[in-house]
Amino acid sequence: MPYVVTEACIKCKYTDCVEVCPVDCFYEGENTLVIHPDECIDCGVCEPECPAEAILPDTDPRAEQWLAMNREYAGQWPVINRRKDPLPDADDWKGVPDKFAQHFSPKPGK
């Protein structure tokens, strides 16, 4: 049961979750994060750390559509294992629904 990052992370990119991950399975895009589902050990320590509530176990029906996206971009983006500042307007985007179609960036993080 890996955990996945959902669209709630887009344009927020809080990184509190990566700091607590014991296996460094988070990958950084330009404006979001993903979890590599084959590397996640299902410990769940990341989920309560996310201020945007963007992390769900893959057993949650809301997570199903995000599993393939997490897998795809974890194979393309660099690993992130240290906390960084969130995006400058993260608090403005926190809780905004339906961000994927218009705001997701496939570019890797820096």
N, C-alpha and C positions, 0 to 999 in steps of 0.2 A: 504494500500500500504506500507508494510514494506520495509525496506532497507535490502540488503544482502551484504555480503563480498564475493568477487570473488577470483579466483586464483592469482590475481595480488598481494595479501597480502602475499602469501606463500614465506617464506624465507626472508621477509622484516619485517613484524610484527611491523610497526610503530603504536604507540598507541595514537597519537594525538586525534583520534576520540573518544576514551573512556572518555577522560577528559571532553568533552563537552556534552556527552550523559546525558539527564536529568532523564532517567529511568534505567540506569545501565543494558542495555540489551546486552552488549558485553561479550563474553566468550573466554577464552584464551586456545589455543592449544600450543603445543611445538614450532611450527614455523608459526602460523597464528592465526587470530581471526575469530570469527563468530558472527552474530547477531541472537538473538532468535526472530523469526518472530512474535510470539504471544505476546512478550513483547514490541516490537518496536512500538512507537506511531506515526511514520511517520513524525517526525518534520523536518528531513533532515539536522540538524546541523552537523552531522558527515561527510556527503559526501564531503563538500569542505575542511575539515580538513585532509583528507587522501592524503599524498604526493605520494602514489603509484596509486591513482585513482582507488582503489579496491572496493569502495562502490558504489552500484547502487540501484535505486528504483526497486522493483520487477516488475514494469510495463515496464522496459527496456528489450527488447528481449534477451540481453546478460546476464541478471540476472536469467532467468528462470531455467537454469540447476543448479544454485547454491542454490536455495531456500531449497531444500530437504537436502542438505549437511549442510547448516546453522542450520536448525531445528535439525537434528540428533546430531551434535556435541555440540550444545548449551545445549542439555540434558545430556551431558557427561562431559563437561569441566567446570572448575571453572569460576565464574564471575570475570571480571576485570573492575575496575572503577577508576583506577588511571593510569596516564601516566607512562610508563617505557621506558628505552632506547630501541631503535630498535635492532634487531639482529646485531651483529658486522659487517657483510658483507651485510647489507640491501641495501646500495646504489649500490652494484654490481649486485644485483638481481632485482632491480627496473626496470620495463619495459621488463623483460625477459618473453617471451610468453610460454604457454604450460608447466607450472610448476607442475600441479596437479599430473599427472601420475607418475612422477619420484621423486617428492620432497615433496609431502604432507605427514605430519606425523599425525596419528590419536591419538598420545599421548597427554595428557593434559599438559597445561602449569604449571609453578610453581609460 
